[in-house]
């Protein structure tokens, strides 16, 4: 799931990198430091590619929030991801837990070897 534009990346965020308007690969933001130019940032990514790579891109305030830009004439966009919530697994009640214990059988691998 993607995050709405306007929210800046922060360290440890996951992002989907678009190249030429197509999803290309995922990356994790390792470090963000200010660049020498005001309102520009040095963003160190761990590119989750095969093999993984570490790259630092210099991007501005708008690009860190998902605005389109180009690198060497190639259109690029960084889209922040919001991970889905893990579904809550219902916990067994005491009645179902004791029923499961009564039905459980322990098989010893040692006994099986002797039976052969």
C-alpha positions in Angstrom: 0.0 0.0 0.0 1.4 3.4 -0.8 1.3 6.5 1.3 -0.3 9.7 0.1 2.0 12.2 -1.5 3.2 15.0 0.8 4.6 12.8 3.6 8.4 12.9 3.6 10.5 9.8 3.9 12.2 9.1 7.2 15.0 6.7 8.1 14.0 3.0 8.0 11.0 3.7 5.7 10.4 1.3 2.8 9.9 2.8 -0.6 8.9 1.6 -4.0 11.1 3.2 -6.7 9.5 3.8 -10.0 11.6 4.0 -13.2 10.0 5.3 -16.3 6.6 5.3 -14.5 6.8 1.6 -13.8 7.5 0.0 -10.4 11.1 -1.2 -10.5 12.3 -2.2 -7.0 12.0 -1.6 -3.3 14.5 0.2 -1.1 14.9 1.0 2.6 16.0 4.4 3.7 19.2 4.0 5.7 20.1 7.6 6.4 19.0 11.1 5.6 21.3 14.0 6.0 21.1 17.6 4.8 22.9 18.5 1.6 25.0 21.7 1.2 22.2 23.2 -0.8 19.2 24.4 1.3 16.1 22.2 1.0 18.1 19.3 -0.5 18.8 16.0 1.1 21.3 13.2 0.8 19.3 10.0 1.1 21.2 6.7 1.5 19.1 3.8 0.3 19.6 0.1 0.6 18.3 -1.0 -2.8 16.5 -4.4 -2.3 17.7 -5.7 -5.6 19.7 -8.8 -6.5 22.4 -8.3 -5.4 21.5 -5.6 -2.8 23.1 -2.2 -3.4 23.7 0.9 -1.3 23.2 4.2 -3.1 23.0 7.8 -2.0 20.7 10.1 -4.0 20.6 13.9 -3.6 16.9 14.9 -3.7 15.0 18.0 -2.9 12.0 18.6 -0.5 9.4 17.7 -3.1 11.2 14.6 -4.4 11.5 13.2 -0.8 7.7 13.5 -0.7 7.0 11.6 -3.9 7.4 14.2 -6.7 8.6 13.1 -10.1 12.2 13.9 -11.1 14.7 12.6 -13.6 18.2 11.1 -13.3 20.2 11.3 -16.5 16.9 11.9 -18.4 15.2 8.8 -16.9 11.9 9.6 -15.0 12.1 8.5 -11.3 9.6 8.6 -8.5 10.1 7.5 -4.9 6.8 6.3 -3.3 6.8 5.8 0.5 5.1 2.5 1.6 2.9 1.9 4.5 3.0 -1.7 5.5 -0.3 -3.5 6.1 -1.2 -4.3 9.7 -0.7 -7.9 10.7 -4.2 -9.5 11.3 -4.9 -10.4 14.9 -5.0 -14.1 15.5 -7.8 -15.2 17.9 -6.4 -16.7 21.0 -7.9 -20.1 22.0 -10.2 -20.2 25.0 -9.4 -22.4 28.0 -12.1 -24.9 26.9 -10.7 -25.3 23.4 -7.1 -25.4 24.8 -7.9 -28.2 27.2 -9.7 -30.1 24.5 -6.7 -29.8 22.2 -4.4 -31.1 25.0 -6.7 -34.2 25.5 -6.6 -34.9 21.7 -2.8 -34.4 21.4 -0.6 -37.4 21.0 3.1 -37.4 21.5 5.0 -39.6 19.1 8.5 -40.6 20.0 11.0 -40.9 17.2 12.9 -43.3 19.3 10.0 -45.7 19.6 9.5 -45.6 15.8 13.1 -46.7 15.2 12.8 -49.7 17.5 9.6 -50.8 15.7 11.5 -51.2 12.4 
